[in-house]
Amino acid sequence: MIRGGRSYVLSPPAFSNDAKRLLVCTSNSVTIFSTATGLPVASLDGHAALVTAVIVVPASTPASKIICYCWTASLDGTIRYWDFSVPELIKIINVNLPIISMVIPTLLSQTAETNEKSPKTFAYLSVENTKEPEKESSKALRGQIKKFNLTNSRMAGGMTLTETKQPEIITVSSSGKYFGIRSKRKLQIWKVPTAETERAMVKKITLHHTKNMNVLAFHPTQRIVAAGDVTGRILIWRGFGDRTFADGDGLVNGKLMNNEEERPGVRGDDDADSCTTWHWHSAEVNVLFFSSDGAYLYSGGKEGVLVVWQLDTGRKKFLPRIGSPLLWLTDSPDPSLSSISCADNQIHLLKMPSMEILKSISGIKLPCSFPEMCNGLQSGIAFDCNAGLVALRTENYCIQLYSLFDDRGVSEVVICERNHQPGDEVTVVVTLAVVSLDGSMMSTAELKLPEEGLGGLVCLKFWALGSQNKEFSLSTIIYEPHRDAGISAIAFHPTRPMAVSSSYGGDFKVWVCNNGIQEMDQPLSNSGWTCHAVGSYKKKPMTAATFSSDGSVLAVAAETVITLWDADKNILVAVIGETLMPVVNLSFVGTSEYLVSASRGSKPQLSIWSMSKLCVSWSYMLHVEAIASAADMSSFAALALLPESSKCNEISLKGRDGVILLFNASDPVPIFTWSVNKAKGGALAFIQADQSSIDENELDGKPPQSLLAYINGDHEYLLFDPQGKEAKEHSAIRQEGLGDLEEAGKFGYASIYGELPQFDPKRKQASWVASAPLERAWETVFSGSSHNLPPLTKLCSVFLESLLEKRTANVD
């Protein structure tokens, strides 16, 4: 199995002592990147849940920069010690509580003050209290700050420093003397004891503000702490803790503080000399960081701008807009190198102090924040199955092409030329993106949202892949391709430059490039797309479309009805079946005679249609999120959501919310089924295996012809051989699990016509024929099963006789 698509920015990264490597928390592991190339070189695998902290053991002398040890913490409740040069796991410590954040001040104080090692190493942990409260209360405190003895692998005397409503992120000073958290409108700051022992008293102060605070930072040499709030303000407290932390070093800024003098900006009885407020950011501040010499303060937030403040004067300068909200700023042992983590899953390596971007480490784009703008199943995820690429829409009006085998971004295509900035109101949404079978063409649909009910616009664009630079360029743009109706689906012809777009306005259009003369392997530069044909069916909304494997048949869904067309002649060939709810996805199953459809609504349905019989073959009542068909096989995979009340979701699936079902189209019983998480918004595809990019050990040692790719709602993905040994072992449901699956949805006759009454052999069966003739016999003559009806010759005479009026004989 090949995994990828993990987030790089959920936790702050850490530099190695020589600044040549960057350690990044990526889901359940830590990925090590080269700062020179931006490519991954190794990984630390072993945690069973999300890794929340990575701390590199600093070098105390220049000669010890070759030391490559680090600590990691995870939601699995363990702390691990690694030699990341190998890489090799050295030690595992069980905390038995989910760890949200971890700092080890002892490591920093040893480096800053002395080369002598402390006999014990202590960590301060932000953990989640998993115990249920004795009494139900909305004020239950789930977060705790605890002191932990790493040397002896135990809690330090069961010491809990504080409790909060939710677990908070811990920030430590670069000197290792102070650490703190922000909890709503308060900052809680502790001073690390000079002689660290399990029973040593940890002194604390609290600073207050009128707004909720997001982040804090400590000055490297002075008692100065800065905090950023949700309104964009930055508060700087000078001389914090003079009364509480005074232990003979009460000099602040070179003079002894007088606690009786006026303290401007300080609220109440807070232990600080003064509080200054700066305001430039228009939204919440997420990043605060002091330079190594303490002369500058860096701040950033939702605007995507890094601001550099001169601490003494308050003057500022700016790093040009990065284009995404800023999350973390991390310095390195090399004062000329830092990193900035952004919300678009990118980490930029910065040259300091000029703040020039040297290199970018790009992860897969995270899901957009406006999924409700997209319709149907083609909600911004498309695959180039031959090249192993996935196309994902981004919030800055782009399509990211991401390599599933290399787990890195390949390029970005600017769909809409707009100066998008984080926090701007959304005005344009890329609703669809589809890539042709050979990857040479791409089509996108975008919607310009109306302003105050006016000015809405739908655009259909076609893109061609350049033969030299291998980048997509705009070929044709079509405004209002279906008048003012939205586009529901786009599909490419498998062998020719032809495409179809369907709309909710009640029609579909077939588009051709240069009259469809070019072959697929020829470049499409300077080419234009024109409308070849228009079709409709009873003015019903067209909700899905697809071509057969050879392109001879075009299937278009007209709400609950599936229509079959000859795309070249624009002739309606046949109409098959009718589903309970509108069809939102169609796919021919490889080269077989079957067509699979998925409908959504109050009665969702997965149906398989036989093209030879023009009728439904079998179906399940399942909410299907995605469908993928193998090109040269008669099998297909479906990603289905399970209802929350389903027993199989609670027991056999262990809380997972979806399943991937692998079917042979002719058999309603699934071959294999795998339970998955975050199925909502997910996608499936059969990817052509790239033998040069696959490690044989990853795929059972046998190179497969095609792999099944699953991308979940968070854009984490998995590539695996559905017929491989490991995949079979992880199959959640086989024959014995079919009963659980039926609880989530019925199949076959029951899914269409409902359940048949139970047959009781002990019950006396009623006669098929009424014992007494009726006055209006024709009303019941056709009742009963078709095989039980009398022959037509008898029916005809009975029916005609029933129409004749009987006369009463007169008796003389």
C-alpha positions in Angstrom: 0.0 0.0 0.0 1.1 3.5 -0.8 -0.1 6.3 1.5 0.1 10.1 0.9 -1.7 13.4 0.9 -1.0 14.1 4.5 -1.2 17.5 6.0 2.2 19.2 6.6 0.9 22.1 8.7 -1.2 20.7 11.6 1.9 21.1 14.0 5.0 23.2 13.8 8.1 21.6 12.1 11.6 21.5 13.5 15.0 21.9 11.9 18.0 19.6 12.5 21.0 21.0 14.2 22.9 21.6 10.9 19.7 23.1 9.3 20.0 20.7 6.4 16.8 18.8 7.3 13.3 19.8 8.2 11.2 17.4 10.4 7.5 17.7 9.6 4.6 16.1 11.4 2.6 14.2 8.8 -0.4 12.3 10.2 0.9 9.3 12.1 4.6 9.8 11.1 7.3 12.4 10.8 8.6 13.1 7.3 12.2 14.4 7.0 12.8 16.8 4.1 16.0 18.1 2.6 16.1 21.9 2.9 18.3 22.0 -0.2 15.9 20.2 -2.5 12.6 20.3 -0.6 12.2 16.6 -1.2 11.5 13.9 1.4 14.6 11.8 2.4 13.3 9.7 5.3 10.4 9.2 7.7 9.8 8.2 11.3 7.0 5.6 11.4 5.5 3.9 14.4 2.9 6.1 16.0 -0.6 4.8 15.9 -2.3 8.2 15.8 -1.6 11.8 14.8 1.8 13.1 15.7 1.4 16.5 17.4 5.0 17.5 18.4 8.5 16.9 17.2 11.5 18.3 19.2 15.1 18.0 18.0 17.6 17.6 20.8 19.8 20.8 20.3 23.6 20.7 20.0 25.4 22.2 23.0 28.7 22.8 21.0 29.4 23.4 17.3 31.1 20.0 17.1 28.0 18.3 18.3 25.8 19.5 15.4 26.0 16.0 13.9 23.7 14.8 16.7 20.4 13.6 15.2 18.1 12.8 18.1 14.5 13.9 18.5 11.4 13.4 20.7 7.9 13.0 19.2 4.5 13.0 20.9 1.2 11.8 19.6 -2.5 11.4 20.2 -1.8 7.7 20.7 -0.6 8.6 24.2 3.1 7.8 23.6 6.3 9.8 23.6 9.1 8.4 21.4 12.8 9.0 21.2 14.5 8.6 17.8 17.8 8.7 16.0 16.6 10.3 12.8 19.9 9.9 11.0 19.3 6.2 10.5 16.3 6.4 11.2 15.8 4.3 14.3 13.4 4.2 17.3 15.3 4.2 20.6 12.7 4.5 23.3 8.9 4.4 23.8 7.2 6.1 26.8 3.6 5.5 27.5 1.7 8.5 28.9 -1.8 6.9 28.4 -3.4 10.2 27.5 -3.7 11.9 24.1 -0.9 14.5 23.9 -1.9 17.7 22.2 1.4 19.6 22.7 4.8 19.1 24.3 7.8 21.2 25.3 11.1 20.2 26.9 12.6 23.3 28.5 15.5 21.4 30.0 17.0 20.9 26.5 16.9 24.6 25.8 18.3 25.7 29.2 21.2 23.2 28.9 22.2 24.7 25.6 21.7 28.3 26.6 23.6 28.2 29.9 25.8 25.2 30.4 27.1 22.2 28.8 26.5 20.0 31.8 23.6 17.7 31.4 20.9 17.7 34.0 20.5 14.3 35.8 16.8 14.3 34.7 14.9 15.5 31.7 11.4 16.9 32.2 8.7 17.6 29.7 5.5 19.7 30.0 2.5 18.1 28.3 -0.8 19.5 27.2 -3.1 16.4 27.3 -6.7 15.6 26.9 -8.5 14.2 29.9 -10.4 11.2 28.5 -12.2 10.3 31.7 -15.9 11.0 31.6 -17.0 13.6 34.2 -18.9 12.3 37.2 -21.6 14.8 36.6 -22.8 16.1 33.2 -21.8 19.7 33.0 -21.1 22.1 30.2 -18.1 23.3 32.2 -16.2 20.0 32.0 -12.5 20.6 31.8 -10.9 18.5 29.1 -7.5 20.0 28.9 -4.6 19.5 31.4 -1.0 20.8 31.7 1.1 18.1 33.3 4.8 17.7 34.2 6.4 14.4 33.0 9.7 12.8 33.9 11.2 11.5 30.7 14.1 10.0 32.4 12.0 7.8 34.7 9.1 7.5 32.3 6.4 8.7 34.8 4.3 11.7 35.7 6.2 14.0 38.0 4.4 13.3 41.3 1.0 13.4 39.5 1.5 17.1 39.2 -1.2 19.0 37.2 -0.3 22.6 36.6 -3.7 23.8 35.4 -6.9 22.6 33.7 -8.6 24.2 30.8 -11.9 23.7 28.9 -10.0 22.4 25.9 -6.4 21.3 25.5 -4.1 24.2 24.6 -0.9 24.6 22.7 2.2 25.2 24.9 4.8 27.8 23.9 8.3 27.8 25.4 10.9 30.5 25.4 14.1 30.0 23.5 16.1 30.2 26.8 14.0 27.4 28.3 13.1 29.6 31.4 9.4 30.2 30.7 6.5 28.5 29.0 2.9 29.4 28.7 -0.5 28.9 27.1 -3.3 31.1 26.0 -6.8 30.3 27.3 -9.4 32.5 25.8 -8.8 36.0 27.3 -5.9 34.9 29.6 -2.3 34.1 29.3 -0.9 31.7 31.8 2.9 31.8 32.2 5.1 29.5 34.3 8.7 29.8 35.2 10.7 26.6 34.9 12.5 25.8 38.3 16.2 26.4 38.2 16.9 23.0 39.7 14.4 20.7 38.0 13.0 18.0 40.3 9.7 16.1 40.4 8.6 18.1 43.5 10.0 21.5 42.4 7.5 24.3 42.7 6.5 25.8 39.3 5.5 29.5 39.7 2.7 30.9 37.6 1.3 34.3 36.6 -1.8 35.3 34.6 -2.2 38.2 32.2 -5.6 39.4 31.1 -7.0 40.9 27.9 -10.5 41.9 26.7 -10.5 39.6 23.6 -9.7 36.0 23.0 -6.0 35.4 22.1 -4.7 33.0 19.6 -0.9 32.9 20.0 1.9 34.0 22.2 5.7 34.4 21.9 8.6 35.0 24.4 11.5 37.4 23.9 14.8 35.5 23.8 16.6 37.5 26.5 14.2 39.8 28.3 11.0 39.4 30.2 8.8 40.4 27.3 5.9 38.4 26.1 3.7 39.1 23.0 0.2 37.8 22.2 -2.1 38.1 19.2 -5.9 38.2 19.5 -8.8 37.4 17.2 -9.3 41.1 16.1 -5.8 41.5 14.7 -4.2 43.3 17.7 -0.8 42.5 19.1 -0.2 43.1 22.8 3.3 43.3 24.3 3.8 43.0 28.0 7.2 44.2 29.3 8.6 43.1 32.6 6.1 40.3 33.2 6.5 38.4 36.5 8.7 40.9 38.3 6.9 40.2 41.6 6.2 36.5 41.2 9.3 35.3 39.5 11.8 37.6 41.2 14.7 35.5 42.6 17.6 37.9 42.5 17.4 38.7 38.8 14.8 41.4 39.0 16.6 43.6 36.5 14.4 44.4 33.5 15.7 46.5 30.7 18.7 47.3 32.9 16.9 48.8 35.9 15.1 47.6 39.0 11.4 47.9 38.7 9.3 49.8 41.2 6.0 48.0 41.6 4.3 51.1 43.0 4.8 53.3 39.9 2.2 53.6 37.1 1.9 50.6 34.8 0.4 51.8 31.5 -1.8 49.4 29.7 -1.7 46.7 32.4 -5.1 45.4 33.5 -6.0 45.0 37.1 -3.3 43.4 39.3 -1.5 41.7 36.5 2.2 41.2 37.2 3.8 43.3 34.4 5.5 46.6 33.9 3.6 47.8 30.9 1.4 46.7 28.0 1.6 48.1 24.5 -0.9 47.4 21.7 -0.1 47.4 18.0 -2.7 46.9 15.3 -2.2 46.3 11.6 -3.8 42.9 10.9 -7.5 43.0 9.8 -8.2 39.5 11.1 -6.9 37.1 13.8 -3.2 36.9 14.4 -1.9 33.3 14.1 1.9 33.7 14.0 4.1 35.6 16.5 7.9 35.1 16.7 10.8 37.1 18.0 14.1 37.3 16.1 17.1 35.5 17.6 18.5 38.9 18.8 15.2 40.1 20.1 15.2 43.3 18.0 12.3 42.3 15.7 8.9 40.7 16.1 7.3 38.8 13.3 3.5 38.5 13.0 1.2 37.0 10.5 -2.4 35.8 10.1 -5.3 35.3 7.7 -4.2 37.9 5.2 -1.1 35.9 4.3 1.2 38.7 5.0 4.3 38.4 7.3 4.9 41.7 9.1 8.2 42.6 10.7 8.0 45.0 13.6 10.9 46.8 15.1 10.5 46.2 18.8 11.8 49.6 20.0 10.1 51.9 17.5 7.1 49.9 16.3 8.0 50.5 12.7 7.1 47.7 10.3 7.9 46.2 6.9 6.1 43.4 5.0 6.8 40.2 3.2 4.6 40.3 0.0 1.4 38.3 0.2 2.1 34.6 0.2 -1.5 33.8 -0.8 -2.6 31.7 2.1 -3.2 32.3 5.9 0.0 31.8 7.9 0.1 29.2 10.7 3.6 28.6 12.1 7.0 30.4 11.9 10.0 28.3 12.8 13.6 29.4 13.1 16.7 27.2 12.5 20.1 27.0 14.1 21.3 28.8 10.9 20.2 32.5 11.5 19.8 33.0 7.8 17.1 30.3 7.4 13.5 30.0 8.7 10.3 28.3 7.6 6.7 29.5 7.4 3.8 27.1 7.3 0.7 28.1 5.5 -2.9 26.9 5.5 -2.7 25.7 1.9 -0.5 22.9 3.1 2.8 24.5 2.0 5.9 25.2 4.0 8.1 28.0 2.6 11.8 28.1 3.5 12.8 31.8 4.0 16.1 33.6 3.7 16.5 35.8 6.7 16.4 38.7 7.2 15.3 39.6 3.6 12.4 37.0 3.9 13.0 35.8 0.4 11.3 32.4 -0.4 14.1 30.0 -1.2 12.2 26.8 -1.5 8.6 25.5 -1.1 7.5 22.1 0.2 4.1 21.6 -1.3 1.6 19.1 0.1 -1.7 18.2 -1.4 -4.2 21.0 -1.4 -6.7 20.7 1.5 -10.4 20.7 0.8 -12.0 24.0 -0.1 -14.2 25.7 2.5 -17.1 26.0 0.1 -18.1 22.5 -0.9 -21.8 23.5 -1.0 -21.1 25.3 -4.3 -20.2 22.1 -6.1 -22.8 19.7 -7.5 -23.0 16.0 -7.9 -20.1 13.6 -7.5 -17.6 15.5 -9.7 -16.9 18.0 -6.9 -13.4 19.2 -7.8 -11.5 15.8 -7.9 -10.4 14.3 -11.2 -7.8 11.7 -12.1 -5.2 11.2 -14.9 -5.3 7.5 -14.5 -2.3 6.8 -16.9 0.1 9.3 -15.3 -1.0 8.7 -11.7 -2.1 12.3 -11.2 -5.0 13.8 -9.4 -6.4 17.2 -10.1 -7.8 19.2 -7.1 -9.4 22.5 -7.1 -8.0 25.2 -4.7 -9.4 28.2 -3.0 -7.3 30.6 -5.1 -9.0 29.6 -8.3 -6.5 27.0 -9.4 -6.3 23.3 -10.1 -3.4 21.5 -8.5 -2.0 18.5 -10.3 -0.6 16.1 -7.7 1.5 13.0 -8.2 0.0 10.0 -6.3 3.2 8.0 -6.7 5.7 10.7 -5.7 3.4 12.3 -3.1 4.2 15.9 -4.2 2.7 18.6 -6.3 3.5 18.7 -10.0 2.0 22.0 -11.1 -0.9 24.4 -10.7 -3.2 25.6 -13.4 -4.7 29.1 -12.9 -8.3 28.7 -13.9 -9.5 32.2 -13.2 -7.2 35.3 -13.4 -8.1 37.0 -10.2 -6.0 38.5 -7.4 -7.4 36.3 -4.7 -6.4 37.0 -1.1 -7.2 35.0 2.0 -10.2 36.3 3.7 -11.7 37.8 0.5 -15.3 37.1 -0.2 -15.8 34.2 -2.5 -17.0 35.4 -5.9 -16.0 32.6 -8.3 -16.1 28.9 -7.6 -14.5 26.2 -9.8 -17.3 23.6 -9.7 -16.0 20.9 -12.0 -12.6 19.6 -13.3 -12.3 16.6 -15.6 -9.2 15.2 -17.3 -9.3 13.1 -20.5 -8.4 9.5 -20.5 -4.9 10.1 -22.0 -4.3 13.2 -19.9 -3.9 15.5 -22.9 -7.0 17.6 -22.3 -8.8 19.1 -19.3 -12.1 20.8 -19.0 -13.3 23.0 -16.1 -16.6 24.7 -15.2 -16.7 27.8 -13.1 -19.5 29.8 -11.6 -19.3 33.5 -10.9 -21.7 34.1 -8.0 -24.3 36.8 -8.5 -24.0 40.0 -6.5 -27.2 41.0 -4.9 -29.0 38.7 -7.2 -27.4 40.1 -10.4 -24.5 39.2 -12.6 -24.2 35.4 -12.2 -22.1 33.7 -15.0 -21.3 30.1 -15.9 -18.1 29.4 -17.9 -16.9 26.2 -19.6 -13.2 26.0 -20.4 -11.1 23.5 -22.3 -7.4 23.2 -21.7 -4.6 21.5 -23.8 -1.5 19.9 -22.4 1.7 21.4 -24.0 4.0 18.9 -25.7 7.2 20.7 -24.5 6.5 22.1 -21.0 3.8 19.6 -20.1 1.6 22.3 -18.7 -2.0 23.0 -19.4 -2.9 26.1 -21.4 -6.3 27.6 -22.1 -7.7 26.4 -25.5 -11.3 27.6 -25.5 -13.6 29.5 -23.2 -17.4 29.3 -23.6 -19.6 31.7 -21.7 -23.1 30.5 -20.7 -22.8 27.1 -22.5 -26.3 26.2 -21.3 -27.8 29.6 -21.1 -28.0 30.5 -17.4 -28.2 26.9 -16.2 -25.4 25.3 -14.2 -23.3 22.5 -15.5 -23.9 19.1 -13.8 -21.3 16.9 -15.5 -18.5 16.8 -18.1 -17.2 13.7 -19.8 -14.5 13.2 -22.5 -14.7 10.7 -25.4 -12.1 7.9 -24.7 -10.5 8.0 -28.2 -11.3 11.4 -29.9 -11.2 15.0 -28.9 -14.9 15.1 -28.1 -16.6 16.0 -24.9 -20.1 16.3 -23.5 -21.5 18.7 -20.9 -24.9 18.3 -19.2 -26.9 20.9 -17.5 -29.7 21.3 -15.0 -31.4 23.5 -17.6 -32.7 20.4 -19.5 -30.1 19.8 -22.2 -26.7 18.4 -23.0 -24.2 19.5 -25.6 -21.5 17.6 -27.5 -18.3 19.5 -28.1 -15.6 18.7 -30.7 -12.1 20.1 -31.2 -11.3 21.0 -34.8 -14.3 19.1 -36.0 -13.0 16.0 -34.2 -10.4 15.2 -36.9 -7.4 15.1 -34.7 -6.3 11.9 -32.9 -5.7 11.8 -29.2 -1.9 11.6 -29.5 -1.6 14.8 -31.6 -1.1 18.2 -29.9 -4.1 20.4 -29.5 -2.3 23.7 -29.5 -4.1 26.6 -31.2 -7.2 24.5 -31.4 -10.8 25.5 -30.7 -13.8 23.7 -29.4 -17.2 24.1 -31.0 -20.7 22.7 -30.3 -21.4 19.6 -32.4 -24.9 18.7 -31.2 -27.5 19.5 -28.6 -29.8 17.0 -27.0 -32.6 16.9 -24.5 -35.2 14.5 -23.1 -38.7 15.8 -22.2 -37.1 19.0 -20.9 -35.8 17.1 -17.8 -32.7 18.3 -16.1 -29.6 16.4 -17.3 -27.7 15.3 -14.2 -24.9 13.0 -15.4 -23.1 11.8 -18.5 -20.5 9.3 -19.6 -19.1 7.6 -22.8 -18.8 3.9 -23.2 -15.2 2.4 -23.4 -15.1 2.6 -27.2 -17.0 5.8 -27.4 -19.9 4.4 -29.5 -22.6 5.1 -26.9 -23.2 8.2 -24.9 -25.3 7.8 -21.7 -27.0 10.8 -20.2 -29.2 10.8 -17.1 -32.4 12.8 -17.4 -33.1 13.0 -13.6 -34.4 9.5 -12.9 -34.2 8.1 -16.5 -31.1 7.0 -18.3 -31.0 7.8 -22.1 -28.6 6.3 -24.6 -27.4 8.3 -27.6 -25.3 8.1 -30.7 -23.1 11.1 -30.1 -21.9 11.5 -33.7 -25.5 11.5 -35.2 -27.2 12.9 -32.1 -29.8 10.2 -32.2 -31.6 8.8 -29.2 -31.0 5.1 -29.3 -32.8 3.9 -26.2 -34.2 4.8 -22.8 -33.6 2.4 -20.0 -35.0 2.1 -16.5 -36.0 4.6 -14.0 -34.6 5.1 -10.5 -36.3 6.4 -7.4 -34.2 9.5 -7.1 -32.2 11.6 -9.6 -29.0 10.0 -11.0 -25.8 12.0 -10.2 -23.2 9.6 -11.6 -22.9 7.3 -14.5 -20.0 5.0 -15.6 -19.7 2.1 -18.0 -18.0 -0.9 -16.5 -14.9 -1.3 -18.6 -15.6 -3.3 -21.8 -18.5 -5.2 -20.3 -22.2 -4.8 -21.2 -23.0 -3.1 -17.9 -23.6 0.5 -16.9 -23.5 1.6 -13.2 -25.5 4.5 -11.9 -25.7 6.2 -8.5 -28.6 8.4 -7.3 -29.0 10.5 -4.3 -31.8 11.8 -2.1 -34.1 10.4 0.5 -33.9 7.0 -1.3 -30.3 6.7 -2.6 -29.5 3.8 -4.9 -26.6 2.1 -6.6 -27.9 0.3 -9.8 -26.3 -1.9 -12.4 -28.0 -1.9 -15.8 -27.6 -4.5 -18.6 -27.1 -2.9 -22.0 -28.1 -6.1 -23.8 -31.5 -6.4 -21.9 -31.9 -2.6 -21.4 -33.0 -3.2 -17.8 -31.7 -3.2 -14.3 -29.6 -6.2 -13.3 -29.3 -5.6 -9.6 -29.1 -2.7 -7.2 -28.4 -1.6 -3.6 -30.0 1.2 -1.6 -26.8 2.9 -0.6 -25.6 6.5 -0.5 -22.8 6.3 -3.0 -20.1 9.0 -2.9 -18.0 7.9 -5.8 -17.7 5.2 -8.5 -14.6 3.9 -10.4 -14.5 1.4 -13.2 -11.5 -0.6 -14.3 -10.7 0.1 -18.0 -10.1 -3.5 -19.2 -12.1 -5.4 -16.6 -15.7 -6.2 -15.7 -15.3 -5.0 -12.2 -15.9 -1.6 -10.5 -15.6 -0.1 -7.1 -18.0 2.1 -5.2 -17.5 4.3 -2.2 -20.6 4.3 0.0 -21.5 6.2 3.1 -23.1 4.2 6.0 -25.9 5.5 8.1 -25.1 6.5 11.6 -27.6 4.1 13.0 -26.2 1.1 11.1 -25.1 -1.7 13.3 -22.2 -2.6 11.0 -20.9 1.0 11.4 -20.8 0.7 15.2 -19.5 -2.8 15.6 -17.7 -4.4 12.6 -16.5 -1.1 11.1 -15.3 0.3 14.4 -16.7 3.8 14.0 -15.7 4.3 10.4 -18.2 6.1 8.2 -17.8 4.5 4.8 -17.0 1.4 2.8 -15.3 0.7 -0.5 -17.1 -2.2 -2.3 -15.4 -4.1 -5.1 -18.0 -5.8 -7.4 -18.0 -7.9 -10.5 -20.7 -6.2 -12.5 -22.6 -9.5 -13.1 -22.7 -10.4 -9.4 -24.5 -8.4 -6.6 -22.3 -10.0 -3.9 -19.2 -7.8 -3.4 -15.8 -9.5 -4.0 -14.1 -7.4 -1.3 -15.1 -4.6 1.0 -12.9 -2.2 3.0 -14.0 0.1 5.7 -12.7 3.7 5.5 -12.8 7.0 7.4 -13.8 10.4 6.1 -15.7 9.0 3.2 -17.8 12.1 2.7 -16.3 14.1 -0.2 -14.0 11.2 -1.2 -13.2 9.8 -4.6 -12.1 6.6 -6.3 -10.1 5.7 -9.4 -8.3 2.8 -11.0 -4.7 4.0 -11.6 -2.3 2.5 -14.1 0.6 1.1 -12.1 3.9 2.9 -12.6 6.4 0.1 -12.1 9.3 2.5 -11.8 7.7 4.3 -8.9 6.5 1.3 -6.9 8.6 -0.5 -4.3 7.9 -4.2 -4.6 7.7 -4.5 -0.8 4.8 -1.9 -0.8 2.6 -4.1 -3.0 3.1 -7.7 -1.9 6.2 -8.1 -4.2 4.0 -8.6 -7.3 3.7 -5.6 -9.6 0.0 -5.2 -10.5 -1.5 -3.8 -13.7 -3.7 -1.3 -12.0 -4.1 0.1 -8.5 -7.2 1.4 -6.7 -6.8 4.9 -5.5 -8.9 6.2 -2.6 -8.9 9.9 -1.6 -10.8 10.8 1.6 -12.6 14.0 2.5 -9.3 15.5 3.9 -7.5 14.6 0.7 -5.4 11.9 2.3 -5.0 9.0 -0.2 -4.2 5.3 -0.4 -3.0 3.3 -3.4 -3.4 -0.5 -3.2 -3.8 -3.6 -5.3 -7.4 -4.6 -4.8 -6.5 -8.2 -5.7 -3.3 -8.2 -3.5 -2.7 -10.3 -0.4 -2.6 -7.3 2.0 -5.9 -5.9 0.6 -7.6 -9.2 1.0 -6.5 -9.5 4.6 -7.9 -6.0 5.3 -11.2 -6.8 3.6 -13.9 -5.9 6.1 -16.8 -7.9 4.7 -16.8 -11.1 2.8 -19.7 -13.6 2.5 -20.2 -13.7 6.2 -20.6 -9.9 6.4 -23.2 -9.6 3.7 -26.0 -9.5 6.3 -24.5 -6.4 7.9 -24.3 -4.7 4.5 -27.9 -5.5 3.8 -28.8 -3.6 7.0 -27.4 -0.5 5.3 -29.2 -1.1 2.0 -31.3 -3.6 0.1 -30.4 -5.0 -3.3 -32.2 -6.6 -6.2 -36.0 -6.9 -6.2 -36.3 -5.5 -2.7 -34.5 -2.3 -3.6 -36.9 -1.5 -6.4 -40.3 -3.0 -5.3 -40.0 -3.4 -1.6 -40.0 -6.5 0.6 -42.2 -9.5 -0.2 -44.5 -10.8 2.5 -43.1 -13.7 4.5 -44.3 -17.1 3.3 -45.7 -19.3 6.1 -46.1 -22.9 4.9 -48.4 -23.7 8.0 -50.9 -21.0 7.1 -53.8 -22.2 5.0 -53.5 -20.7 1.6 -56.4 -19.0 0.0 -57.6 -20.2 -3.4 -56.3 -18.3 -6.4 -59.9 -18.2 -7.8 -62.8 -16.6 -6.1 -65.3 -19.1 -4.9 -68.3 -17.0 -5.9 -68.6 -15.1 -9.1 -68.8 -11.4 -9.0 -71.2 -9.1 -10.7 -68.3 -7.2 -12.3 -66.0 -10.0 -13.1 -63.7 -8.0 -15.3 -62.4 -6.0 -12.3 -60.7 -9.1 -10.9 -60.0 -11.1 -14.0 -56.4 -9.9 -14.3 -55.6 -10.2 -10.6 -52.9 -12.6 -9.4 -49.6 -13.8 -10.8 -49.1 -13.7 -14.5 -48.3 -17.4 -14.7 -51.6 -18.2 -13.0 -53.9 -16.3 -15.5 -56.3 -18.3 -17.7 -55.5 -18.6 -21.4 -56.3 -15.6 -23.6 -59.1 -17.4 -25.5 -61.0 -17.9 -22.2 -60.2 -14.4 -21.0 -61.6 -12.9 -24.2 -64.9 -14.6 -24.0 -65.4 -13.8 -20.3 -64.4 -10.2 -20.9 -66.8 -9.7 -23.8 -69.7 -11.4 -22.0 -69.2 -9.1 -19.1 -69.8 -6.1 -21.3 -73.2 -7.4 -22.5 -76.3 -6.3 -20.7 -78.3 -9.2 -19.4 -82.1 -9.1 -20.0 -84.6 -10.5 -17.6 -87.0 -13.0 -19.3 -90.7 -12.0 -19.1 -92.9 -14.8 -17.8 -96.3 -14.7 -19.3 
